[in-house]
Amino acid sequence: MPKAERPFDEELNELKKKLLEMAARAEEQIALAVRALKDRKEDLARQVLEREEAVNRLDVEIDEMGMRLLALRQPMAADLRFITSAMKISNDVERIGDLAVNIAERTIDLLKAPQLKPLIDIPRMAQLAQEMVRDAINAFVNRDEALARDVCERDDKVDELNDQVFRELLTYMMQDAGTISRAVDLLLVGRHLERIADHATNIGEDVIYIVKGKMIKHHVEEGRPPRLKSSSGGE
């Protein structure tokens, strides 16, 4: 006879569903923002701004639900790690949504002037970042440590593309001062995408904590080099 589901399990599933919905909305925000930039469509960029509130609302709901579960259920061990990590992950997803809004705002500014250059690396960065967010959340839902580690390792590829974007745009600015404003906006878009990948990596690290009960941030795991992050400020 199958084991009956605890009422607590139903509450944990509801928390999981809210986080999945929030992540799906944030991922869609990234796609819309970059498509607006690539296709030069201001209406798409403004859709990103209009949808921000839905992501923020879910973040608040997840925090409130998590606090209620911690106070009333007093969970232990794996359940405690799951709830606290879900609350932390929702914060990362909310920041991802904010970064998509930042990209949309830069897009609106960029559309006021002629296109500086065809966009190649920025859409590639966006696709990689979206996939990292999607896989990080799937790793969380399925408690898939291997997928979580794979997400963390992909961060380096996004960093490499961001460096490539920086070098190319720097060349434009050095050759023609008239390109500086547009180039800086594109540099910020690249930076925002790089930060989105960082937040996806944070989620991957949280999944490893849920599964293994071991933090991997700020120290080196046996046999693995440290994951170096940018020393500059960010979202």
Steps between C-alpha positions, in 0.01 A plus 500: 500500500649841403607723782248777572623850428541722804318837502850643538601338169208673329622834637853431379363414155308828493820686586675317217223590253523867586874496448460324164247761386726782614802355318300447180390863508855623558634284218235643268607850606857428386382367164270798440762757598767360269253448213397863539864600467579270209182578302496868608143486632421743778159344568670174606734689732204674663329163551798401713449806719129431533554139610748577777230529766388137453850372579530729801161385632603134483824579682300649788257204504786248513670688784176520698420132442852395595492701822162354588622144443811562709295643786211254502659175382844537656655279227819303551790387281411468129166683531669789678768524230232486230294787644791731580655434159168561321479840668855583400447374143190720466722798583742400224211461255364842600841652425499321163167668424647837603797447268266420211325832573839673493565349155161623380577851625836501320320377189257791506797739513681317220199517270525880498811476280611293199619148573869496587573147375331169424444310824662156513661434839232671713219270371731203558561617856127540550427150376765350728375701798138395436601135479697533824198648680268229363739216586579640844130503588452150354794384711328649805166335424657160433779532760742426217852567629668411168289751305563765766876452466469518121323837533782633719762391248321678212549835671853522358370496142273799568793683660712431191234639268462808720875561478478463123215753481702741716809479278300551181304797632814657642645496148193683369531768769872551438447539127197732514397706802152528350438134583575532871144543627362205302803285580466566874133399488596174327778445755238532774276248322790255495568568866135439591501167313821400677334578833196291403735206444655569842157479665429173317832374636394604851187289456711205385713533812187510716377178336826329593446621856147355503615163368830464685447721801835663420575859401738537205522880489810694602724195529657243275351154476749216499655469157315802357640850430319798652236669287636850454246779485536856379622738767291787364166591647175365362140420553 
